[in-house]
Amino acid sequence: MGWFGRKRDPLSEQERRLNARLQELQSQISSLHQQINQEQAQPKLRSTAQPHAAPVPGVATHDPAFEAVSHQRVTNPFSSEASPLRGGELGVKPSGPFAPLQRLWRQFRGTQTRNPTLVRYLAAGNVQGLRPLRYEKRVARNRFLMLLAAFIVILYGLIYWYRNFL
């Protein structure tokens, strides 16, 4: 019976199996290295019947591969053909009667996002594991209202104490 026998350690058993697999893979690697060395040691023979034969299909040729480049983005923005600078470009403040109104409008409007799809997903709550923004906004709004109510109660208490006791 197994009452007085020692229990097998599952970690040591797993280690033994992994070491055996490692030895097997190392022997395969060494045999493959030996095969490669034997193939490289043998001289390569070629046919002299057709010395200038066409290249074998499937063998890579050394022709350069070119990609299509959008030259519209590469053009020089500082060329003489470029349009004159308008206000707000390159750090120049816009001038004119409506410039302060435009700056104020830009502050309320916020910046444009680089990935509007991600913003839509975050707002709708479609990303797994993230709460929707409307929930976060509601929590922030409720927290603000509770702090505002606490501040008003404390302020009312201070005013009451000041009037009655001083």
C-alpha positions as CSV (number, residue, x, y, z in Angstrom):
1,M,0.0,0.0,0.0
2,G,1.0,3.6,-0.3
3,W,0.8,4.6,3.3
4,F,4.5,4.7,4.0
5,G,5.6,5.7,0.5
6,R,6.7,9.2,-0.3
7,K,4.4,11.3,-2.5
8,R,5.8,12.3,-5.8
9,D,6.5,16.0,-6.2
10,P,4.6,17.3,-9.3
11,L,7.2,20.0,-9.9
12,S,10.1,17.7,-10.0
13,E,8.2,15.3,-12.3
14,Q,7.4,18.2,-14.6
15,E,11.1,19.3,-14.5
16,R,12.2,15.7,-15.4
17,R,9.8,15.7,-18.4
18,L,11.0,19.1,-19.6
19,N,14.7,18.1,-19.3
20,A,14.0,14.9,-21.3
21,R,12.3,17.0,-24.0
22,L,15.2,19.5,-24.0
23,Q,17.7,16.7,-24.5
24,E,15.6,15.4,-27.4
25,L,15.4,18.8,-29.1
26,Q,19.2,19.4,-28.6
27,S,20.0,16.0,-30.2
28,Q,17.7,17.0,-33.2
29,I,19.5,20.3,-33.5
30,S,22.9,18.7,-33.5
31,S,21.8,16.2,-36.1
32,L,20.5,19.0,-38.3
33,H,23.7,20.9,-38.0
34,Q,25.6,17.8,-39.0
35,Q,23.4,17.4,-42.1
36,I,23.9,21.1,-43.1
37,N,27.7,20.8,-42.6
38,Q,27.8,17.6,-44.8
39,E,25.8,19.3,-47.6
40,Q,28.0,22.4,-47.5
41,A,31.2,20.2,-47.6
42,Q,30.1,18.6,-50.9
43,P,31.0,20.5,-54.1
44,K,28.1,22.0,-56.0
45,L,27.9,20.7,-59.5
46,R,26.3,22.5,-62.4
47,S,25.5,21.5,-65.9
48,T,27.8,22.6,-68.7
49,A,25.2,21.7,-71.3
50,Q,23.5,25.0,-70.9
51,P,26.0,27.5,-69.4
52,H,23.7,30.5,-69.6
53,A,20.4,28.9,-68.7
54,A,17.4,30.9,-67.5
55,P,17.1,31.3,-63.7
56,V,15.2,28.6,-61.9
57,P,11.7,29.6,-60.8
58,G,11.4,30.1,-57.1
59,V,15.0,31.3,-56.7
60,A,15.1,34.9,-55.5
61,T,16.5,37.5,-58.0
62,H,18.3,40.6,-56.9
63,D,16.0,43.1,-58.7
64,P,15.1,46.1,-56.6
65,A,11.6,46.3,-55.3
66,F,10.0,49.8,-55.3
67,E,7.1,51.0,-53.4
68,A,4.6,53.7,-54.5
69,V,5.4,57.0,-52.7
70,S,2.9,59.8,-52.2
71,H,4.7,62.8,-53.5
72,Q,2.0,65.1,-52.3
73,R,3.3,64.8,-48.7
74,V,6.9,65.2,-49.8
75,T,6.5,68.6,-51.5
76,N,8.3,71.6,-50.0
77,P,5.9,73.7,-48.0
78,F,8.3,76.6,-48.1
79,S,8.4,76.9,-51.9
80,S,7.4,80.1,-53.6
81,E,4.2,78.4,-54.8
82,A,3.1,77.8,-51.3
83,S,0.2,80.0,-50.1
84,P,0.9,82.9,-47.8
85,L,0.6,82.3,-44.1
86,R,-2.7,82.9,-42.5
87,G,-3.1,83.9,-38.9
88,G,-2.5,81.1,-36.4
89,E,0.0,79.1,-38.5
90,L,3.6,78.6,-37.2
91,G,2.9,80.4,-33.9
92,V,1.6,83.6,-35.4
93,K,-1.4,84.9,-33.5
94,P,-4.4,85.5,-35.7
95,S,-5.1,89.2,-36.1
96,G,-8.4,90.9,-36.9
97,P,-11.5,92.0,-35.0
98,F,-12.7,88.4,-34.3
99,A,-9.4,86.9,-33.1
100,P,-10.3,87.0,-29.4
101,L,-13.7,85.4,-30.1
102,Q,-12.0,82.7,-32.2
103,R,-9.6,81.9,-29.4
104,L,-12.4,81.7,-26.9
105,W,-14.4,79.5,-29.2
106,R,-11.4,77.2,-29.7
107,Q,-11.0,76.8,-25.9
108,F,-14.6,75.7,-25.4
109,R,-14.5,73.4,-28.5
110,G,-11.4,71.5,-27.5
111,T,-8.8,69.9,-29.7
112,Q,-9.6,67.4,-32.5
113,T,-8.8,63.8,-31.7
114,R,-6.3,61.8,-33.8
115,N,-8.5,58.7,-33.5
116,P,-12.2,59.5,-33.5
117,T,-13.2,55.9,-33.7
118,L,-11.5,55.1,-30.4
119,V,-13.2,58.1,-28.8
120,R,-16.6,56.8,-30.0
121,Y,-15.8,53.3,-28.6
122,L,-14.8,54.8,-25.3
123,A,-17.9,57.0,-25.1
124,A,-20.2,54.1,-25.9
125,G,-18.4,51.6,-23.6
126,N,-17.7,49.1,-26.3
127,V,-14.1,48.4,-25.2
128,Q,-14.0,45.3,-23.0
129,G,-13.1,46.1,-19.4
130,L,-13.6,49.9,-19.6
131,R,-16.6,51.8,-18.3
132,P,-18.3,54.1,-20.6
133,L,-17.5,57.8,-20.4
134,R,-21.1,58.7,-19.6
135,Y,-20.8,56.7,-16.4
136,E,-17.5,58.3,-15.5
137,K,-19.0,61.7,-16.2
138,R,-22.0,60.9,-14.0
139,V,-19.8,59.8,-11.1
140,A,-17.7,63.0,-11.4
141,R,-20.9,65.1,-11.5
142,N,-22.3,63.5,-8.5
143,R,-19.0,63.8,-6.6
144,F,-18.9,67.5,-7.5
145,L,-22.6,68.0,-6.3
146,M,-21.9,66.3,-3.0
147,L,-18.8,68.4,-2.4
148,L,-20.7,71.6,-3.3
149,A,-23.5,70.6,-0.9
150,A,-21.0,69.9,1.9
151,F,-19.3,73.2,1.2
152,I,-22.7,75.1,1.4
153,V,-23.6,73.3,4.6
154,I,-20.2,74.2,6.2
155,L,-20.5,77.8,4.9
156,Y,-24.0,78.1,6.3
157,G,-22.8,76.7,9.7
158,L,-20.0,79.2,9.8
159,I,-22.3,82.1,9.0
160,Y,-24.9,80.9,11.6
161,W,-22.1,80.5,14.3
162,Y,-20.7,83.9,13.5
163,R,-24.1,85.7,13.8
164,N,-25.3,84.0,16.9
165,F,-22.1,83.6,19.0
166,L,-20.0,86.7,18.1
